[in-house]
């Protein structure tokens, strides 16, 4: 990858990331300055602490003006083998560390219907096409403009229940409470350039391109980035109780490339209007290319934060929140009527001109580089470097 592939168009954007520095033997915080990554670990030393700073944007602008900070070329941090052992090279990491990784599900009508299809197909992709045609005709119009939790939503629910068409996914899609779940353990997410993992036992799976909010311990969003909520459709389709097996596997959560920190040029209103592009390029010559828009989300991002955080749940180190996806790719790949599924070696790019591009290569979770740095090792390294 080249630096221009992953950077946003706005050269003045405040972009914070993390790299693995093999010399230091651990993670360092970086700030993008052109095609350079300057070391700002002293302002942290963790991303969770850095993002809690009161004058975050001002502090970052001041750091970018300092000429004596060490750094790395972004191109060097992108030049590594995604399947190589995790500790052997300079590389970009997910731009978060101690934050809990949360996700909101079925926040777009299209993906809501796809979850219902998975449920009714029992995880069998060969049944999806016929079920999709039926449900789009009978349910799609009824819920396309419904405000979740509204009296109109309650009325639609009563009608669909009477017709035997109600689903647990419709409940969280148009009911009063969204689906909020924990996507991945702390420190397990991968970054741009790294492999993303699909469980070897899955035969029906897909990427889920999403905007990810970075939220402080006090519930205030301070930035946004991109994420891939890799999903096993066959697992979840067999039973919603298999959500953890469907969502949380080695390398199944990708975040990056950088967190764009909110300032006077980019804020939550900007997030509400973001368009996200998904492109999958397979070793078999298959290409999938499409867009989704945050304008079509059924619940406001601030509302999703309030459902995740509040008197009912606190996050002392902050959290990140996947806001949901419009995409559940349906284009046939392996056979007519079988829909989309990943092949090993797929190159998946999730991008937006204001956030850059999250790019990963598909591998099996069982053979992707193992997650080897846990919380204890993370802090032991910081202590050895006298950063604590």
Phi, psi and omega in degrees: 000149174258155181303321183295339179289330188254344183274147175288170182288330184281107184292341182265003181299141177274105187243118180250136179218187176224144174234156166268121178256108183296336178291316179279346180072020181192195187272143173232145176277141181226154175239132182284131176225093187067237177257020179247153174245113182262143186284120176236025182302329180295341178276350181264259009273359178251157177297323180298321178289315181304313184288351177270354182298139185295314181253061187298309184298316180297320179297320181290320179296321178295318180296324182291338179274351179279132188264354185257013180277140176290164180191183182222155171283131178302322180301323180292325180286347177260353186262077179210161180276119183297342180259002179286156177309143194298331188259013190264353187210154167299132181198157173288142173249171168303140187279022177228165176223285187274357179292142173287140182261105180253161180213144174257134182253160175043054178262003174233144184301316184299314180289331176300313178297323179294326176294321177296320179298314177304316182298312183288334178276352181061029180083005181265108185296335182291342181264353190294319187299312183293322178294319180301313181301320180291313186289321179300322181287319187269331185248323189308311181294326184292329186250358189296331183238016183283135173276121182304136177080001183277165175303325178296322178296320177298321178295317177296320179301315181299319180294313182293326176296318180296330181268002179072026183248004182286153183214154174300332179285326174292327178300313181278344179279317182237001176282182185289336186240126179282165172281120174235121182225164177272118186281317190205154176292158175303133177076007183266346183291148177256163183249186179300135180093341181276165177287145168253144189254135172241128182304135184298337182277356184269136177243001179216106186207169183198160171282156172230096181285129185215155167275135183243126178268142176254120191237134178286173180297336180269011176084009180265126176285133183242357180180180181213155177211191180247154180215156174237107179270074184307132191228139174260103185290326181290323180295306182294327180295329178292323179193134177296340178288352175268017183304316181298316178295328180285329190253329192242093176226169179305125177065021182271002179233117179243137180222138177150193005284326182222159170275123173272114184284138179294138174207199183284357178251350184205119184216192183296326176298323176295321178300320183297343183246010183290140169254136183243130179257136173244129175226126177243123178241115185265157175295344178272005181089355179291137176228128175241128185220125180199173182231152167225161184229135175295345177295338183265004181292143186276341179231138180296143180306321178296325177295320178297320177300317182294331177284332181274326188232146176158202178299335182278343183198128178244157178225092185302331179259012184080178178207163170244150186229111168293127188268000179106164185231144171283336191271133158217089190307135183241357182294131182298142179232297185280328182200155177303131178082356183272347180073196183265142164210158181287152167243150177301137181093356175304137173259117185250122179241125176243121191216160173205139183301337182263349182240348181092209185223132172261116186236129182217160178246134185282131173223172172284142178303327183289338183243354175295158177309135186286146174286114190238347182253106178265187185297317181297312180297322179301311181286327177299320178294318178298321179293319178298329180271006179058040178259358178248000000 
